[in-house]
């Protein structure tokens, strides 16, 4: 009898342990962020908060995925549960995302933040949801600038140049407007392409650029600030629905504070640029007049691009224009 009771208790204990093991979820958080950048800190911080907040019920682990297009596909297919991915990286599946990094749509950082958070975000949530993705939060990568093997300070200097076009309508429009010789390729192919001479220029955000081989192959960083390179944190909708309401609340609360992230990226930019220049790199400042030379070639093509950016693009563009008008009316406050 005692043996039978002991066996029953043992089985019950094993069943409980098995049940607990089954209840625990291990989620992958895909990101192309490189070590040495503040961007990776926020991804790791998010993963840690998810695990701690759910008391281990949902264990989150960062997974490096060099191609953001691949990361997007893995999230939507449910192979990984969360992705921290740039607008450009998701634009293959969600072309409307590229509206937010339309070249020369923003007049200032303050305007961008105001309009994105208050006017664009609600529309973005609907668009991503229609693609099977839950938009959990916004991230920050920084302004995109032009990087070259030589000092390319004017639009004329890139005319006919072999350049990398990112897999997004906004990137194609930018380089085509400048009459560059574009070669479309994913981010993972850019670095060997620069080293081999397949391309001689590209555009990248500095916090990411400086952690990659591009900083050596194309050491001239030109502050065109032609587009802002934001990001989203998205979850697979089916995986999201497996969470309890309490777990959803924790995961949502674990997302990075975008205001804090923007400040961290801006602060890092100053020190990283100084360090880059000390190592022999070049950071080329542009005057407002010089930047206007780039803008005047690109801006006229914005409206035409909206028509090719997916069914949600006109609504998102209208929301952005409304936000820009309100920002201007408020005196930039």
PAZAPA-4460 file (N, C-alpha, C; in steps of 0.05 Angstrom, whole numbers, plus 32768, in hexadecimal, padded with zeros to 4 digits):
% residues 333
    n_x    n_y    n_z   ca_x   ca_y   ca_z    c_x    c_y    c_z   seq   type   mol
   8011   7FE8   8000   8000   8000   8000   8011   8019   8000     1      X     A
   8026   8019   8011   8038   8030   8013   8047   8034   7FF8     2      X     A
   804E   801D   7FEC   805C   801F   7FD2   804A   802A   7FBD     3      X     A
   8031   8022   7FBE   801D   802C   7FAA   8019   804A   7FAD     4      X     A
   8017   8053   7FC7   8014   806F   7FCD   802C   8080   7FC4     5      X     A
   8044   8075   7FC9   805C   8082   7FC1   805E   8085   7FA3     6      X     A
   8055   806F   7F95   8056   806F   7F78   8042   8084   7F6D     7      X     A
   802B   8086   7F7A   8017   8099   7F71   8021   80B6   7F75     8      X     A
   802E   80BB   7F8C   8038   80D6   7F91   804E   80DD   7F7D     9      X     A
   805F   80C9   7F77   8074   80CD   7F63   8069   80D4   7F48    10      X     A
   8054   80C5   7F40   8048   80CA   7F26   803B   80E5   7F25    11      X     A
   802E   80ED   7F3C   8022   8107   7F3D   8037   811D   7F3B    12      X     A
   804D   8119   7F49   8063   812D   7F48   806E   8130   7F2B    13      X     A
   8072   8119   7F1E   807C   811A   7F03   8068   8127   7EF0    14      X     A
   804E   8121   7EF4   8039   812D   7EE4   8039   814B   7EE7    15      X     A
   803C   8155   7F00   803C   8172   7F05   8054   817F   7EF8    16      X     A
   806B   8171   7EFA   8084   817B   7EEE   8081   817D   7ED0    17      X     A
   8075   8167   7EC4   8071   8167   7EA8   805E   817D   7E9F    18      X     A
   8048   8181   7EAF   8035   8196   7EA9   8042   81B1   7EA9    19      X     A
   8053   81B6   7EBD   8061   81D0   7EC0   8073   81D4   7EA8    20      X     A
   8081   81BE   7EA0   8093   81C1   7E89   8084   81C7   7E6F    21      X     A
   806C   81BB   7E6C   805C   81C0   7E55   8051   81DD   7E55    22      X     A
   804C   81E7   7E6D   8040   8202   7E70   8054   8218   7E68    23      X     A
   806E   8212   7E6C   8082   8226   7E66   8086   8229   7E48    24      X     A
   8087   8241   7E3F   808B   8247   7E23   80A7   8253   7E1F    25      X     A
   80B4   824B   7E0A   80CE   8257   7E03   80CA   8266   7DE9    26      X     A
   80CD   8280   7DEB   80C9   8292   7DD3   80E3   829C   7DC9    27      X     A
   80E7   829C   7DAF   80FE   82A8   7DA3   80F8   82C5   7D9B    28      X     A
   810B   82D6   7DA0   8108   82F3   7D98   811D   82F8   7D82    29      X     A
   8115   82F9   7D69   8127   82FC   7D53   8130   8319   7D4F    30      X     A
   814A   831D   7D4A   8155   8338   7D46   816F   8337   7D36    31      X     A
   8174   834B   7D26   818D   834D   7D17   81A1   835F   7D26    32      X     A
   819A   8368   7D3E   81AC   837A   7D4D   81C7   836C   7D52    33      X     A
   81DC   837C   7D50   81F7   8371   7D53   8202   8378   7D6F    34      X     A
   8213   8367   7D7A   8221   836D   7D93   8230   8387   7D91    35      X     A
   8230   8397   7DA6   823E   83B1   7DA5   822C   83C8   7DA0    36      X     A
   8212   83C2   7D9A   81FF   83D8   7D96   81EB   83D8   7DAC    37      X     A
   81E1   83F1   7DB3   81CD   83F4   7DC7   81B3   83E5   7DBF    38      X     A
   81AF   83E1   7DA5   8197   83D4   7D9C   8194   83B8   7DA7    39      X     A
   81AA   83A9   7DA9   81A8   838E   7DB3   81A1   838D   7DD1    40      X     A
   81A9   83A3   7DDF   81A3   83A4   7DFC   8185   83A4   7E01    41      X     A
   8177   83B3   7DF0   815A   83B4   7DF4   814C   839A   7DED    42      X     A
   8156   838B   7DDA   814B   8371   7DD3   814F   835E   7DEA    43      X     A
   8167   835D   7DF5   816D   834B   7E0C   815D   8353   7E24    44      X     A
   815A   836D   7E29   814B   8377   7E40   812E   836E   7E3E    45      X     A
   8122   836F   7E26   8107   8367   7E21   8104   8349   7E27    46      X     A
   8116   8339   7E1D   8115   831C   7E22   8116   8315   7E3F    47      X     A
   8128   8323   7E4E   812B   831F   7E6A   8112   8326   7E7A    48      X     A
   8106   833D   7E72   80ED   8346   7E80   80D6   8333   7E7C    49      X     A
   80D5   8327   7E64   80BF   8314   7E5F   80C2   82FC   7E71    50      X     A
   80DA   82F1   7E73   80DE   82DA   7E84   80D9   82E0   7EA2    51      X     A
   80E3   82F7   7EAB   80E0   82FE   7EC7   80C3   8305   7ECD    52      X     A
   80B6   8313   7EBB   809A   831C   7EC0   8086   8305   7EC0    53      X     A
   808C   82F0   7EB0   807A   82D9   7EB0   8083   82C3   7EC3    54      X     A
   8098   82CA   7ED3   80A3   82B6   7EE6   80AB   829C   7ED8    55      X     A
   80B6   829F   7EC1   80C0   8288   7EB2   80AC   8279   7EA1    56      X     A
   8093   8282   7EA2   807E   8275   7E92   8084   8279   7E74    57      X     A
   808E   8290   7E6E   8097   8296   7E52   80B4   829D   7E53    58      X     A
   80C5   828C   7E49   80E1   8291   7E48   80E8   829C   7E2D    59      X     A
   80F4   82B4   7E2C   80FB   82C1   7E12   8119   82C1   7E0E    60      X     A
   8121   82BB   7DF5   813D   82BA   7DEF   8142   82C9   7DD4    61      X     A
   8156   82DA   7DD4   815D   82E8   7DBB   816A   82D4   7DA7    62      X     A
   8161   82D7   7D8E   816C   82C7   7D78   8176   82DA   7D62    63      X     A
   8190   82D8   7D5C   819A   82E9   7D46   8191   82DF   7D2B    64      X     A
   8185   82F0   7D1B   817D   82EA   7D00   8187   8301   7CEE    65      X     A
   819B   82FC   7CDE   81A8   8311   7CCF   8197   831E   7CBA    66      X     A
   8184   8310   7CAF   8172   831B   7C9B   8157   8322   7CA9    67      X     A
   8151   833C   7CA8   8138   8344   7CB5   811F   833A   7CA6    68      X     A
   8122   8337   7C8C   810C   832C   7C7C   8106   830F   7C85    69      X     A
   811C   8300   7C89   8119   82E5   7C93   810C   82E5   7CAF    70      X     A
   8115   82F7   7CC0   810A   82F9   7CDB   80EC   82FE   7CDA    71      X     A
   80E3   8310   7CC8   80C6   8316   7CC5   80B7   82FC   7CBD    72      X     A
   80C2   82EE   7CAA   80B5   82D5   7CA1   80B3   82C0   7CB7    73      X     A
   80C9   82BF   7CC7   80C9   82AB   7CDC   80B4   82B2   7CF2    74      X     A
   80B0   82CC   7CF7   809B   82D3   7D0B   8080   82CD   7D00    75      X     A
   807A   82D5   7CE7   805F   82D2   7CDD   8058   82B4   7CD9    76      X     A
   806D   82A3   7CD4   8068   8286   7CD2   8068   8278   7CEC    77      X     A
   806F   8286   7D02   806E   827A   7D1C   8087   826A   7D23    78      X     A
   809C   826D   7D13   80B5   825F   7D1A   80C3   826D   7D31    79      X     A
   80C0   8287   7D33   80C8   8295   7D4B   80B0   82A6   7D54    80      X     A
   80B0   82AD   7D6D   8097   82BA   7D77   8098   82D9   7D75    81      X     A
   80AF   82E5   7D79   80B1   8302   7D79   80C9   830B   7D67    82      X     A
   80C5   8321   7D5A   80DB   832D   7D4B   80DE   834A   7D51    83      X     A
   80F7   8353   7D55   80FD   8370   7D57   8109   8377   7D3C    84      X     A
   80F9   8384   7D2B   8100   8386   7D0F   80FB   83A3   7D05    85      X     A
   810C   83AD   7CF4   8109   83C8   7CE9   80F1   83C9   7CD7    86      X     A
   80E7   83E1   7CD2   80D1   83E5   7CBF   80D9   83D9   7CA4    87      X     A
   80F2   83DE   7C9C   80FB   83D3   7C82   80FB   83B5   7C82    88      X     A
   8103   83A9   7C98   8104   838C   7C9A   80E9   837F   7C97    89      X     A
   80D4   838D   7CA0   80B9   8381   7C9E   80AB   8389   7C85    90      X     A
   80B6   839B   7C75   80A7   83A6   7C5E   80A3   8392   7C48    91      X     A
   80B1   837C   7C47   80AB   8367   7C34   8090   835B   7C38    92      X     A
   8088   8358   7C51   806E   834E   7C58   805A   8364   7C5D    93      X     A
   8064   837A   7C69   8053   8391   7C6F   805E   83A9   7C61    94      X     A
   8059   83AC   7C47   8065   83C2   7C37   805E   83DE   7C42    95      X     A
   8046   83DF   7C4F   803E   83F9   7C5B   8051   8403   7C70    96      X     A
   8060   83F1   7C7D   8073   83FA   7C91   8088   840D   7C87    97      X     A
   808E   840B   7C6D   80A2   841D   7C61   8098   8439   7C5F    98      X     A
   807E   843E   7C63   8074   845A   7C63   8082   846A   7C79    99      X     A
   8087   845D   7C8F   8093   846B   7CA6   80B0   8472   7CA1   100      X     A
   80BE   8464   7C90   80D9   846D   7C89   80DA   8476   7C6C   101      X     A
   80C5   8483   7C64   80C5   8490   7C4A   80DC   84A5   7C4A   102      X     A
   80ED   84A5   7C36   8103   84B9   7C36   80F8   84D6   7C37   103      X     A
   8103   84E4   7C4A   80FE   8501   7C4E   80E0   8507   7C55   104      X     A
   80D3   84F4   7C63   80B8   84FA   7C6C   80B9   850B   7C85   105      X     A
   80CE   8508   7C95   80D0   8516   7CAF   80E1   852F   7CAD   106      X     A
   80D8   8544   7CBB   80E7   855D   7CBC   80F9   855F   7CD4   107      X     A
   80F3   854E   7CE9   8104   854E   7D01   80FE   8535   7D11   108      X     A
   8110   8530   7D24   810C   8519   7D36   80F3   851C   7D47   109      X     A
   80EF   8534   7D51   80D8   853A   7D62   80BE   8535   7D53   110      X     A
   80BD   853E   7D3A   80A5   853A   7D2A   80A0   851D   7D25   111      X     A
   80B5   850E   7D1F   80B2   84F1   7D1A   80A7   84E3   7D32   112      X     A
   80B2   84E9   7D4A   80A8   84DB   7D62   808B   84E2   7D68   113      X     A
   8084   84FB   7D66   8068   8504   7D6B   8054   84F6   7D58   114      X     A
   805A   84F6   7D3F   8047   84EB   7D2B   8046   84CD   7D2C   115      X     A
   805D   84C0   7D2F   805E   84A3   7D30   804E   8498   7D48   116      X     A
   8053   84A3   7D5F   8047   8498   7D78   8029   849E   7D79   117      X     A
   8020   84B6   7D70   8004   84BE   7D74   7FF2   84B8   7D5C   118      X     A
   7FFD   84B7   7D44   7FED   84B5   7D2D   7FF2   849B   7D1C   119      X     A
   800B   8494   7D19   8012   847D   7D08   800E   8462   7D16   120      X     A
   8014   8461   7D30   8014   8447   7D3E   7FF9   8439   7D3E   121      X     A
   7FE2   8447   7D43   7FC8   8438   7D41   7FC3   842C   7D26   122      X     A
   7FCA   843A   7D11   7FC6   842F   7CF6   7FD9   8418   7CF1   123      X     A
   7FF2   841A   7CFA   8005   8404   7CF7   7FFB   83EB   7D04   124      X     A
   7FF0   83ED   7D1C   7FE6   83D5   7D2A   7FD2   83C6   7D19   125      X     A
   7FC0   83D4   7D0C   7FAC   83C7   7CFB   7FB9   83B9   7CE3   126      X     A
   7FCC   83C6   7CD8   7FDA   83BB   7CC0   7FE9   83A2   7CC7   127      X     A
   7FF9   83A2   7CDC   8008   838B   7CE4   7FF5   8374   7CED   128      X     A
   7FDF   837B   7CFA   7FCC   8366   7D02   7FC1   8357   7CEA   129      X     A
   7FBC   8365   7CD5   7FB1   8359   7CBD   7FC5   8345   7CB0   130      X     A
   7FDE   8347   7CB8   7FF3   8335   7CAD   7FF9   831E   7CC1   131      X     A
   7FEA   831C   7CD6   7FEF   8307   7CEA   8004   830E   7CFF   132      X     A
   8009   8328   7D02   801D   8331   7D15   8011   8344   7D2A   133      X     A
   8018   8341   7D43   800F   8353   7D58   8025   8367   7D5D   134      X     A
   801F   8380   7D59   8034   8395   7D5D   8034   839C   7D7B   135      X     A
   804A   8394   7D88   804C   8398   7DA5   8059   83B3   7DAC   136      X     A
   8069   83BE   7D9B   8076   83D7   7DA1   8088   83E1   7D8B   137      X     A
   8091   83F9   7D8E   80A3   8406   7D7B   80BF   8405   7D86   138      X     A
   80D2   8405   7D74   80EE   8406   7D7C   80FC   841D   7D6D   139      X     A
   8116   841F   7D72   8125   8435   7D66   813F   8429   7D5A   140      X     A
   8146   8431   7D42   815F   842A   7D37   8170   8443   7D31   141      X     A
   8162   8458   7D28   8170   8471   7D23   816B   847B   7D06   142      X     A
   8176   8492   7D00   8174   849D   7CE6   8186   848D   7CD3   143      X     A
   817C   8489   7CBB   818C   847C   7CA6   819B   8492   7C97   144      X     A
   81B5   848C   7C92   81C6   849E   7C83   81D4   848E   7C6D   145      X     A
   81E1   849C   7C5C   81EF   848F   7C46   820B   8487   7C4E   146      X     A
   8213   846F   7C47   822F   8466   7C4C   823C   845F   7C31   147      X     A
   8254   8468   7C2E   8262   8465   7C15   827F   845D   7C19   148      X     A
   828B   8452   7C04   82A8   844D   7C04   82B8   8466   7C01   149      X     A
   82AB   847B   7BF5   82B8   8495   7BF3   82A5   84AA   7BFD   150      X     A
   82AE   84C2   7C01   829D   84D8   7C0B   8288   84DF   7BF6   151      X     A
   8270   84D7   7BFA   825A   84DD   7BE7   8247   84F1   7BF4   152      X     A
   824F   850A   7BF2   8241   8520   7C01   822A   852D   7BF2   153      X     A
   8228   8527   7BD8   8213   8534   7BC8   8204   851E   7BB9   154      X     A
   81EB   8524   7BB0   81DD   8511   7B9F   81EC   850A   7B86   155      X     A
   81FA   851D   7B7B   8209   8517   7B62   821F   8502   7B67   156      X     A
   8229   8500   7B7F   823F   84ED   7B85   8236   84D0   7B86   157      X     A
   821B   84CC   7B88   8211   84B0   7B88   8203   84A9   7B6D   158      X     A
   8202   84BC   7B5B   81F5   84B7   7B42   8205   84A2   7B33   159      X     A
   81F7   848C   7B2C   8204   8476   7B1E   8214   8463   7B2F   160      X     A
   8217   8469   7B49   8226   8458   7B5B   8217   843E   7B61   161      X     A
   8226   8429   7B64   821A   840F   7B6C   8213   8410   7B89   162      X     A
   81FA   840E   7B8F   81F1   8411   7BAB   81DE   83FA   7BB3   163      X     A
   81DE   83F4   7BCC   81CB   83DF   7BD6   81B0   83EB   7BDB   164      X     A
   819C   83DF   7BCF   8180   83E6   7BD4   8175   83D2   7BE7   165      X     A
   816A   83DB   7BFE   815D   83C9   7C11   8143   83BF   7C05   166      X     A
   8139   83A7   7C0E   8120   839C   7C03   8108   83AC   7C0E   167      X     A
   8106   83C5   7C06   80EF   83D5   7C0E   80EA   83EA   7BF9   168      X     A
   80D1   83F2   7BF5   80CA   8406   7BE1   80D8   8421   7BE6   169      X     A
   80DA   8428   7C00   80E6   8442   7C07   8103   8443   7BFF   170      X     A
   8112   842D   7C03   812E   842D   7BFC   8131   842F   7BDE   171      X     A
   8120   8420   7BCF   8122   8421   7BB2   811C   843E   7BA8   172      X     A
   8107   844A   7BB4   8100   8465   7BAB   8117   8479   7BB0   173      X     A
   8124   8477   7BC8   813A   8489   7BCF   8150   8488   7BBA   174      X     A
   815A   846F   7BB6   8172   846D   7BA4   816B   8472   7B87   175      X     A
   8153   846A   7B7F   814A   846F   7B63   8148   848D   7B5E   176      X     A
   813E   849C   7B72   813B   84B9   7B70   8156   84C6   7B6C   177      X     A
   816B   84BA   7B76   8186   84C5   7B74   8195   84BA   7B5B   178      X     A
   8187   84AA   7B4B   8193   849E   7B33   81AC   848D   7B39   179      X     A
   81AB   847F   7B4F   81C0   846C   7B56   81BB   8452   7B48   180      X     A
   81D0   8441   7B46   81CE   8427   7B3A   81C9   8413   7B50   181      X     A
   81AF   840D   7B55   81A8   83FD   7B6C   81A9   83DF   7B68   182      X     A
   81B1   83D1   7B7E   81B1   83B4   7B7F   81A1   83AC   7B98   183      X     A
   818A   83A0   7B95   817A   8399   7BAC   8185   837F   7BB9   184      X     A
   8188   8380   7BD4   8192   8369   7BE2   818B   836B   7BFF   185      X     A
   8188   8354   7C0D   8182   8355   7C2A   819A   835F   7C39   186      X     A
   8196   8367   7C52   81AB   8372   7C62   81C2   835F   7C65   187      X     A
   81BC   8345   7C68   81D2   8331   7C6C   81E5   8330   7C55   188      X     A
   81DD   8338   7C3D   81EF   8337   7C26   81FF   8351   7C21   189      X     A
   81F7   8366   7C30   8204   8380   7C2C   8221   8380   7C31   190      X     A
   822A   8375   7C48   8245   8377   7C51   8259   836A   7C3E   191      X     A
   8254   8351   7C35   8266   8346   7C21   8265   8355   7C06   192      X     A
   824E   8361   7C00   824B   8370   7BE7   825C   8389   7BE8   193      X     A
   825E   8396   7BFF   826F   83AE   7C01   828C   83A6   7C00   194      X     A
   8293   8390   7C0C   82AF   8387   7C0C   82B8   837E   7BF0   195      X     A
   82A6   8372   7BE1   82AE   8368   7BC7   82AC   837E   7BB1   196      X     A
   829F   8394   7BB7   829B   83A9   7BA3   8282   83A6   7B92   197      X     A
   8271   8393   7B9A   8257   8390   7B8C   8247   83AA   7B8F   198      X     A
   8249   83B6   7BA6   823D   83D1   7BAA   8252   83E2   7BB9   199      X     A
   824E   83FD   7BB5   8261   8410   7BC2   8253   8422   7BD6   200      X     A
   8239   841E   7BDA   822B   8430   7BEC   8211   8422   7BF5   201      X     A
   8207   842D   7C0B   81ED   8423   7C16   81E3   8438   7C29   202      X     A
   81CD   8432   7C37   81C5   8444   7C4C   81BE   8434   7C65   203      X     A
   81C8   843D   7C7C   81C5   842D   7C95   81C3   8441   7CAC   204      X     A
   81B7   8438   7CC2   81B8   8448   7CDB   81D3   8444   7CE8   205      X     A
   81DE   8459   7CF3   81F9   8458   7CFD   81FD   8444   7D14   206      X     A
   81EA   8442   7D28   81EF   842F   7D3E   81F2   8412   7D34   207      X     A
   81E5   840C   7D1D   81E8   83F1   7D12   8201   83F0   7D00   208      X     A
   8204   8404   7CEF   821A   8405   7CDC   8235   8401   7CEA   209      X     A
   8239   840F   7D00   8253   840F   7D0D   825B   83F4   7D19   210      X     A
   8247   83E2   7D1C   824D   83C8   7D28   8251   83B3   7D12   211      X     A
   8251   83BB   7CF9   8252   83A8   7CE3   826B   83AC   7CD2   212      X     A
   8272   839A   7CC0   8289   839D   7CAE   8286   83B5   7C9B   213      X     A
   826E   83C0   7C98   826A   83D7   7C86   827A   83EF   7C8F   214      X     A
   827F   83F1   7CAA   828E   8407   7CB4   82AB   8407   7CAA   215      X     A
   82B5   83F0   7CA3   82D0   83EE   7C97   82D0   83F0   7C79   216      X     A
   82BC   83E3   7C6D   82BB   83E2   7C4F   82B2   83FD   7C44   217      X     A
   82A0   840A   7C52   8295   8424   7C48   8297   8438   7C5F   218      X     A
   82AF   8444   7C63   82B4   8453   7C7C   82AA   8470   7C7B   219      X     A
   829C   8478   7C66   8291   8493   7C65   8274   8493   7C6B   220      X     A
   826D   849F   7C82   8251   84A1   7C8B   8247   84BD   7C87   221      X     A
   8233   84C1   7C76   822A   84DB   7C6E   820E   84E0   7C7A   222      X     A
   820C   84F5   7C8A   81F3   84FA   7C9A   81DD   8507   7C89   223      X     A
   81D3   84F7   7C76   81BC   8500   7C66   81A2   8500   7C76   224      X     A
   81A0   84EF   7C8A   8188   84EC   7C9A   816F   84EC   7C88   225      X     A
   8170   84DB   7C74   815A   84DA   7C60   8142   84CA   7C69   226      X     A
   8147   84B8   7C7B   812F   84A9   7C86   8135   84A0   7CA2   227      X     A
   811F   849D   7CB1   8122   8493   7CCC   811E   8475   7CCC   228      X     A
   812F   8467   7CD9   812F   844A   7CD9   8124   8440   7CF3   229      X     A
   810A   843F   7CF5   80FE   8435   7D0E   80FA   8417   7D0C   230      X     A
   80EE   840B   7D21   80EA   83EF   7D21   80D0   83E8   7D31   231      X     A
   80C8   83CF   7D2E   80B1   83C6   7D3C   80B8   83AC   7D4B   232      X     A
   80A9   83A7   7D60   80AB   838D   7D6E   8091   837F   7D6A   233      X     A
   8092   8369   7D5C   8079   835B   7D54   807A   833E   7D5D   234      X     A
   8061   8334   7D63   805F   8318   7D6B   804D   830A   7D58   235      X     A
   8052   82F0   7D55   8040   82DF   7D45   8025   82DE   7D53   236      X     A
   8010   82E4   7D43   7FF5   82E7   7D4F   7FEC   82CC   7D5C   237      X     A
   7FF0   82B6   7D4F   7FE8   829C   7D5A   7FF6   8296   7D74   238      X     A
   8010   829C   7D75   801F   8297   7D8E   8015   82AA   7DA4   239      X     A
   8010   82C3   7D9C   8006   82D7   7DB0   7FEC   82CD   7DBD   240      X     A
   7FDB   82C0   7DAD   7FC1   82B8   7DB8   7FC3   829F   7DCA   241      X     A
   7FDB   8292   7DCB   7FDE   827C   7DDE   7FE5   8286   7DFA   242      X     A
   7FEB   82A0   7DFC   7FF1   82AB   7E17   7FD8   82B1   7E27   243      X     A
   7FDA   82AF   7E41   7FC4   82B7   7E52   7FC3   82D6   7E52   244      X     A
   7FAC   82E1   7E5B   7FAA   82FF   7E5D   7FC1   830A   7E6E   245      X     A
   7FC7   82FD   7E84   7FDD   8307   7E95   7FF8   8306   7E87   246      X     A
   7FFD   82F1   7E78   8016   82EF   7E69   8018   8304   7E54   247      X     A
   8002   8309   7E46   8001   831E   7E31   8008   8339   7E3D   248      X     A
   7FFD   833E   7E55   8002   8357   7E62   8020   835A   7E69   249      X     A
   802C   8345   7E72   8049   8345   7E79   805A   834A   7E60   250      X     A
   8054   833B   7E4B   8064   833D   7E32   8061   835A   7E27   251      X     A
   8049   8364   7E27   8045   837F   7E1D   8055   8394   7E2E   252      X     A
   8054   8390   7E48   8062   83A2   7E5A   8081   839F   7E58   253      X     A
   808A   8389   7E4D   80A7   8385   7E4A   80B3   8392   7E32   254      X     A
   80A2   839E   7E21   80AD   83AB   7E09   80BD   83C4   7E11   255      X     A
   80D2   83CA   7E02   80E2   83E1   7E08   80D3   83FB   7E08   256      X     A
   80DA   840D   7E1A   80CE   8428   7E1A   80DB   8437   7E02   257      X     A
   80CB   843D   7DEE   80D6   8448   7DD5   80E3   8463   7DDA   258      X     A
   80D9   8473   7DED   80E5   848D   7DF3   8101   8489   7DFE   259      X     A
   8103   8476   7E10   811E   8470   7E1C   8131   8465   7E07   260      X     A
   8126   8454   7DF5   8136   8448   7DE0   8140   845D   7DCD   261      X     A
   812F   8470   7DC6   8137   8486   7DB4   814E   8496   7DC0   262      X     A
   814C   849C   7DD9   8161   84AB   7DE7   817B   849B   7DE8   263      X     A
   8179   8482   7DED   8191   8471   7DEF   819F   8470   7DD4   264      X     A
   8190   846D   7DBE   819C   846C   7DA4   81A9   8487   7D9D   265      X     A
   819C   849D   7DA4   81A7   84B8   7D9F   81C0   84BC   7DAF   266      X     A
   81C0   84B4   7DC8   81D8   84B7   7DD9   81EF   84A7   7DCF   267      X     A
   81E9   848E   7DC7   81FE   847C   7DBD   820B   8487   7DA3   268      X     A
   81FA   8495   7D93   8203   849F   7D79   821B   84B1   7D7C   269      X     A
   821B   84C3   7D90   8230   84D7   7D94   824B   84C9   7D9A   270      X     A
   824A   84B7   7DAD   8263   84A9   7DB5   826D   8496   7DA0   271      X     A
   825B   8488   7D93   8263   8475   7D7E   826F   8484   7D66   272      X     A
   8264   849B   7D5F   826F   84AA   7D48   828B   84B4   7D4F   273      X     A
   828F   84BE   7D67   82AA   84C7   7D70   82BE   84B0   7D6F   274      X     A
   82B6   8499   7D79   82C7   8482   7D79   82CD   8479   7D5C   275      X     A
   82B9   847A   7D4B   82BD   8472   7D2F   82D1   8484   7D21   276      X     A
   82CF   849E   7D26   82E1   84B1   7D19   82FE   84AE   7D23   277      X     A
   8301   84A7   7D3D   831C   84A3   7D48   8329   848A   7D3B   278      X     A
   8319   8478   7D31   8324   8460   7D25   8328   8463   7D07   279      X     A
   8323   847B   7CFD   8328   8480   7CE1   8310   8482   7CCF   280      X     A
   82F8   8480   7CDB   82E0   8483   7CCB   82D9   84A0   7CC6   281      X     A
   82C6   84A5   7CB5   82BF   84C0   7CAD   82A1   84C4   7CB2   282      X     A
   829A   84D9   7CC0   827E   84E1   7CC4   827B   84FC   7CB7   283      X     A
   826B   84FE   7CA2   8269   8517   7C93   824F   8525   7C9B   284      X     A
   8251   853C   7CA8   823A   854D   7CAE   8231   855B   7C95   285      X     A
   8217   855F   7C92   820C   856E   7C7C   81FD   8586   7C87   286      X     A
   81FF   859C   7C78   81EF   85B4   7C80   81D2   85B0   7C76   287      X     A
   81C0   85C0   7C80   81A4   85BF   7C78   81A2   85C2   7C59   288      X     A
   81B2   85D4   7C4E   81B1   85D9   7C31   81BB   85C0   7C22   289      X     A
   81D0   85B3   7C2C   81DA   859B   7C1F   81C5   8584   7C20   290      X     A
   81B9   8581   7C37   81A4   856C   7C3A   818C   8572   7C28   291      X     A
   8186   858B   7C24   8170   8593   7C13   8174   858A   7BF6   292      X     A
   818E   8588   7BEE   8194   857F   7BD3   818B   8562   7BCF   293      X     A
   818E   8552   7BE3   8185   8536   7BE3   8167   8535   7BE4   294      X     A
   815B   8545   7BF6   813E   8544   7BFA   812F   854C   7BE1   295      X     A
   8138   8560   7BD2   8128   856A   7BBC   8126   8556   7BA5   296      X     A
   8139   8543   7BA4   8138   852E   7B8F   8126   8517   7B97   297      X     A
   8123   8513   7BB2   8115   84FC   7BBC   80F8   8501   7BC3   298      X     A
   80F3   8518   7BD0   80D8   851E   7BDB   80C1   851D   7BC7   299      X     A
   80C6   8527   7BAE   80B0   8527   7B9B   80A5   850B   7B94   300      X     A
   80B4   84F6   7B9A   80AB   84DB   7B93   809C   84CD   7BAA   301      X     A
   8097   84DB   7BC0   808A   84CE   7BD7   806D   84C5   7BD0   302      X     A
   805D   84D7   7BC5   8041   84D1   7BC0   803E   84B9   7BAE   303      X     A
   804E   84B8   7B99   804C   84A1   7B86   8052   8487   7B94   304      X     A
   8065   8487   7BA7   806D   846F   7BB4   8056   8464   7BC6   305      X     A
   8046   8475   7BD1   8031   846C   7BE3   801E   8458   7BD5   306      X     A
   801A   845C   7BBB   8008   844B   7BAC   8012   842F   7BA9   307      X     A
   802C   842B   7BAD   8038   8411   7BA9   803F   8403   7BC4   308      X     A
   8035   840E   7BDA   803D   8405   7BF4   8029   83F4   7C03   309      X     A
   8015   83E9   7BF5   8002   83D8   7C03   7FE8   83E7   7C09   310      X     A
   7FD2   83D8   7C0E   7FB8   83E5   7C11   7FB5   83F7   7C29   311      X     A
   7FC5   83F3   7C3E   7FC3   8403   7C56   7FD4   841D   7C54   312      X     A
   7FE4   8420   7C3F   7FF6   8436   7C3D   7FE8   8451   7C3C   313      X     A
   7FD3   8455   7C2C   7FC6   846F   7C2C   7FBB   8478   7C47   314      X     A
   7FB0   8465   7C56   7FA5   846B   7C71   7FBC   8474   7C83   315      X     A
   7FD2   8465   7C82   7FE9   846C   7C93   7FF5   8487   7C8B   316      X     A
   7FF7   848C   7C71   8002   84A5   7C67   7FF0   84BC   7C70   317      X     A
   7FD6   84B8   7C6E   7FC3   84CD   7C77   7FC6   84D3   7C94   318      X     A
   7FCA   84BE   7CA4   7FCE   84C1   7CC1   7FE8   84D1   7CC7   319      X     A
   7FFC   84CB   7CB8   8016   84DA   7CBB   8013   84F7   7CB4   320      X     A
   8005   84FD   7C9E   8001   8518   7C95   7FF0   8528   7CAA   321      X     A
   7FDC   851A   7CB5   7FCC   8527   7CCA   7FDD   852D   7CE2   322      X     A
   7FEE   851B   7CEA   7FFF   851F   7D01   8013   8535   7CFC   323      X     A
   801E   8536   7CE4   8032   854B   7CDD   8024   8567   7CDF   324      X     A
   800B   8568   7CD5   7FFD   8581   7CD6   7FF7   858A   7CF3   325      X     A
   7FF0   8576   7D04   7FEB   857D   7D20   8004   8585   7D2E   326      X     A
   801A   8578   7D27   8034   857F   7D34   803B   859B   7D2C   327      X     A
   8038   85A2   7D13   803F   85BD   7D09   802D   85D2   7D17   328      X     A
   8013   85CC   7D19   8000   85DE   7D25   8006   85E3   7D43   329      X     A
   8011   85CF   7D50   8017   85D2   7D6C   8031   85E1   7D71   330      X     A
   803E   85E9   7D5C   8058   85F7   7D5E   806F   85E4   7D65   331      X     A
   806B   85CA   7D5D   8080   85B7   7D62   8082   85AE   7D7F   332      X     A
   806B   85AC   7D8C   806B   85A3   7DA9   805A   858B   7DAC   333      X     A
***
